[in-house]
Amino acid sequence: MATPAPARPHVLFTAVRCTDGRIRDLLVSEGRIAAYDPAQLPDGCATVDARGALALPSPVDAHIHPDKSTWGGTWLSREPAETLRDLIEGDVRARAAFTDPVAERVGALMDRAIAHGTRAMRAHVDVAPVHGLSGVHGVRAAADARKDLIDVQIVAFPQLGLLSEPGTAELMEQALSEGADVVGGLDPIGIDGDMGGQLDFVFGLAARKGVPLDIHLHDGGPAGIRQVTEIARRTVAAGMQGRVTLGHAFAVAELDGTENDSVAALLAGSGVSLVTCALGADPVLDPARLMPHGVRLAVGSDGVRDAWTPFGDGDMIARAHLLAYRTDARTDAELAACYEAVAQGGAALLGLPASRLEPGDPADFVLVAAGSLPEAVVDRPVPSMVVREGRIIAREGRLVR
């Protein structure tokens, strides 16, 4: 793993292009953006020439499965799969043959993500009797080794089922004492066949431990909307507004017109957040149809080079491009909204302070070769520099050594 450049108390980034088109200097003091007075620079201030590169808030990966990834290892040939259960069972078989330690595979993927600008990630890690807590321990070890480079939240995720897989419920609770930060859930109807039972457990565990809740919801159609509605109701009843997330939410992505508006209003009012990964042929949540209603929308990679998919690379600037492409974003405002979901939506979901490059904000940003934010979303450039708390930690897609 790379060692970041030593921190300097004060750094002046000159000739920075802003998203409003201005070229200005950006002063960082003690890891935060500071008010800039060219006549009163702090003593010992270092200077970095941005050469007109566009500064963007660092992106956030709000939904990724790093414990499954083969990143940095040999090629994995995937099995055919027709259903979600086929994918789950194929993943278990594939991972039984993995020889590289979890922390090693996860660390390689994290390094890739960091070098391409990722500021933080919410890592969904499988918890099941077949895996035990090895994934949680491995991801936590990789994250702790990079704590100066990236913020990581771990979701204890019952991939094989919660009620339908005996022993998982007990492991879920144990995981929260051994490295996990968030309670996960998965298709209460489609996987467990017991909406009330699964939601009783996950809401109850999250309340007892005082942690957020993040539920994968692949179920579409009326059954999916029924679960969305019930989760929104329980969120308000439990006083957990702003602490419950639905990943994928294909049933919501399928809606149009007044149905979309009604469900969006329900989600915004209950403080339930959504995460999309703009996957393959699956329905994709559209920022233009949800964010104007006040719905918090974030974006993630989901699987990266794992038994589920050969695709994914941990690059969240590229993921903003994919979201824009899948939602047919054309105007500058639509393209910018996709990056807003990636950067600010993700930061809000993980409880991180916004990084809008204003005085007082954390100095977490990327510098890219683009004339505007919409152009960056379309061109998906590799950052010429990745800056965390004012330190340059990567250049041209490589961690600083």
N, C-alpha and C positions, 0 to 999 in steps of 0.2 A: 504494500500500500504506500502511496505517496505521502510525503511529509509536507504540509503546507508551508508557504513562505512565512517567516516570522511576522507577527503582528507589529504594526507601527501605530502609535497613538493618533497620528494625523497623516492623512493622505489626500492630496489634491489630484483628482482625475480631470485632466484638461481636455477641451474639445470634445465634449460628450454631446451626442445628438439626443434630444428629448423626443418623446412621442408627439409633442405639439410642433415639432419641426425646428425648435430653437437649438442652437449650438451654445453650450454653456459649460462652465467648470463646476465640478461637483466635489464638495469638501466632505471628507469623512473624519470624524473625531470619535475615538473610543468606540468604534464599531457602529456608529450611527451617522446618518446624514446630518450635517451641521449647516447652520446659516453661513453664507459665504460673503466675506468682505475682503476683496483683493488687497486692500490697504492694511489689513490686520491678520495676516496668516499666522497660525500658531508657530511657535519656535520648533525647529526640527521637522517641519512638514515635508514629507516626501512628495514627489510629483510623478504621475503616470500619464502619459499621453495616450488618450483614447483614439486619436486620429479620426474623429468624426463618426465613430461607431455608435450605433443606436443602443441606448441603455433601456433594458426591460427588467421589471421585477422578476426575480428568480421563480421558476415554475415549481409546482408541488405535484407529486404523484400521490393521489388520494386513494388509490386502490390497486395494489400490486401483490403478487404471490411469489415472493422471492425464494421461499423454501422449496418450491417446485422446480426452480430454474436450473438449466444445465449450462448457463452462461460460462464461457471460458473452458468448457470441457469438450468432449468429442460429440459428434453429431448423433442425435437421437432420432430414430425413425419412428413415426407415430402410427398407432393402430387405427383402423377405420372405426368410426363411432357414429351411431345414429341418434342416441339419446344422451341426456345429461348423466344418467346412471352409467351408461357405457363409458363416458369420459372419466367419471370418478373411479370406476373399477380399473380402467386402463392405466390411470395415473398411479394407483396403488401398486400394480404389477411393475410398472416401469421404475418406480422409486425403490422398490425392493432390490433392484440390480445396481443402483447408484453406488459408486465406491468413494467419490469425493465427499468430504465432510460438508455438512450443511453450511457451517460458517465460511468455508472456503468458497463454495459456489455463490452464496449470498454476497460475500465480500466483493467478488469479482463483478457481480451485477451492480452493487452499490457504487463501486468505483466508476463504472461506466456512466451511471446516472449522474453522479456528482460532476464528472468531467464535462457533461453536457448540460449542466446548469441546475439540476434538481436540488432544491433547498431542503425538502422534507418529503417523507413518504409515510403512508399508512399501510403497513404490511399485514396482510391477512395470512395467518400461519395455521396450517392444519393441526387440529387437536383431535385425536382418536386413539383408541386402544392399539391399533396397528402401528401408529407412529409414536405413541406416548407424547412426551413434551420435548422430544429431540429438536423439532423444528423451532419451537419457542426459544429454547436455549441457544441454538445455533444462530438464529437471527439476532437475538439480543447480544450475543458475543460479537457478531460482525458490526452491529450498530454501535456498541460501546467502543469498539476499536476506532470508530470514525466519528465520535461524538463532536469533534471540533469541525467536522465537515458537513454533517447532515443530521437533521432531527428525524427520529424514527418512532412511530407509534406501532405497537404490535397488537393485532386483533386475534384473540383466541377464536379460531374459526372451525366449526364442526362440519367439515367438508363431507364426511360420510353419513351425516345425519346426527341429530342430537338425541331425540327420544327413541329413534329407530335403531340406534347403535349403542347397545348397553355399555356402560362404563364411561361414556363421553361426558355426561353431565358432571361427574365427579372430577374428571380431568380439566374441564372448563374452569371450575372454581379453583383448582390447584394452579392452573396456568397463570391466574391473576396474582398469585403470590410468587411466581417464578419467572417474571419477565414480561407478561402481557399487560396491556394498558386498557384494552377495550373488549367488551363482550361482543361476540359475533353470533349471527344466526343465518339460517339458510332455508328458503322456501318452506315455511311452516306447513303448507298444504302439499306441495309437490314432492317434497322429500320425506317429511315426517308424517304427513297425512293427519295432522292434529294441530290446527292453527292455535286453538286456545291453550293447549298444553305447552307447545314450544314458546309461545309469547309469554305465558305465565312465568316460565323458567327464565328466559333471557331478560325480561323486564325486572323480574325479582332479583336476579343476580346483579344486574347493573345497578339497581337501587341499593342493594346491600353493600356493594363495594364502592359506590360513588363514582362509577366510571361511565363513559359513553357506551352506546349500543350501535352496532353497524350490521345490518342484515342484508345478505344477498337475496335478491328477489328476481328470479328468472321467470317465475310463473306469469303467463300472459293472460289476456282476455278478462272476462268477468271475475274469475277466481283471483287473478292478480290484483284487480282493483279492490276486491273485497278485503284482501290482506292489507293493501295500502290504507284503506279507510280505517280498518281496525287498528293498525299501527299508529296512525295519526291520532285516533281517539285515545289510545292508551298513553301516548306521549304526553298529551295534555293532562290526562288524569294523574299521571305520575309526576307532573311538574318537570318533565325532562325536555322542554322545548329547547332547541338548539343543540341537543346532545344525542339525537337519534338520526341515523343515516340509512338510506336504502340504496344499495348498489345495483346497478343495471336497470332495475325498475322498467322492464320491457313493457309491462302493461300500460304504464304511463306514456311511454314513447309511442305506443300505438294509437293514442287518442288524437282526435282532431276537433277543431271548432269549439262548441260550447262545452263538450265533455272535457276537453283539455283545460279550458278556462276554469271549470268547476273544480277539477282535481288539483290544479295549480293553486287555486285560492285555498283549498283545504290544506295543502302541504305548507304553504306560506304561513297560514294562520296557526298551524300546529307546530311550526318550527322544525319540521322534518326535512332534512337535506337529501339531495340526490347526487349520485355519482354515475357518470357514464364513462365507458371505455372505447366507444366508437368501434365496436368489434365487427368483423366479417359481415355476415348477412343479417345480424341481429338488429332489432329496432334501436335507434339511437336517440337519446334525449337531446332536444334542440334548445340551445340557449335563447334563441329568438322567441320561442314559444313559452318559455318558463321564467326566465330571469325578469322580464318586465312585470310579472305578477308578484315578484318578491321572493321567488323560490331560490334558495341557495343551491347552486349547481357547481360541482367540482368534477375533475377528470382524472382517470387513472390509466395505467398500462394494462392491468389485469395480468394474464399470464405472459411470461417472456421466455421463449425458447424452452418450453417444458413439454410434458407428455400431452398436453391439451392442444398446443399450437406450435408450429415452427417459427411463428412471427413474433414481433415485439423486440424492442432494443433499449428500453428504459429512457428514451429521449423524449421528454415532455414537450419540447418545442415542435418536434415532429408529430406528436400526438395532437397538439392544437391544430396542426395542418390537417390531420386525418379527420378530426371532428368537424372542421370547416368543410372539408370535401364531402363527408357523409351527410351533412345537413344542408348542402347546397348553398353555403354562405357565399354571397357575391359582393355585397356592398362593403365599404370600409367598416361601417358600424357592425355588421354581422361578423366580419373577420375578427375585429377587435374583441367582440363579445366572446369568441371562442378562446382567445388568450386570457381574457378576464376570468373565465371559468377555471382555466388551468392554473393561473397564478393566484389571484385574489380569492376565488372560490375555494381552492384547495387550502390556502393559508387559513381562511376563516373556519373551515371544517376542522382543521387540526388545532385550532385555538392559538394560532401564531399571529403576531402583530402584522398588519398590512405593510408591504414594502412598496410605496408609491414614489420613492425617491424625493420625499419631502422632509424638511428638517424634523428630526426626532425619530424618523423611521429607521428600522434596521438597515444597514448598508449591505443588503443581499440583492445582488443584481447581476445580469449578464450583459456583456457588450457583444453586439452582433453586427455583421456587415449588411445593413438594410437601411433604406431611406425613411421607412415608416413602419409602424406596427403591422398594418395589414400586409405590407410587403414581406415582413419577417414571417408571418404566419404562412404565406404562400411559398416562400423560398426555403423555409426551415433551415437557416444557416447554423453551422456549428459555432458556438460562442468563441470569439477570439480571446475573451477573458471571462472567467467565472469569479465573482467577488462574493465572499462571505464575511460579514462583519468587518468589511473594509480590507480584508486580506485577499490577495489574488491566489486562488487555490487550484485553478486550471487555466491552461492556455491551449487554444486550437484543439479542444477535445481530449487533452491529456492532463492528468493531475500534475501539479508542479512538484518537482522532486528536489 
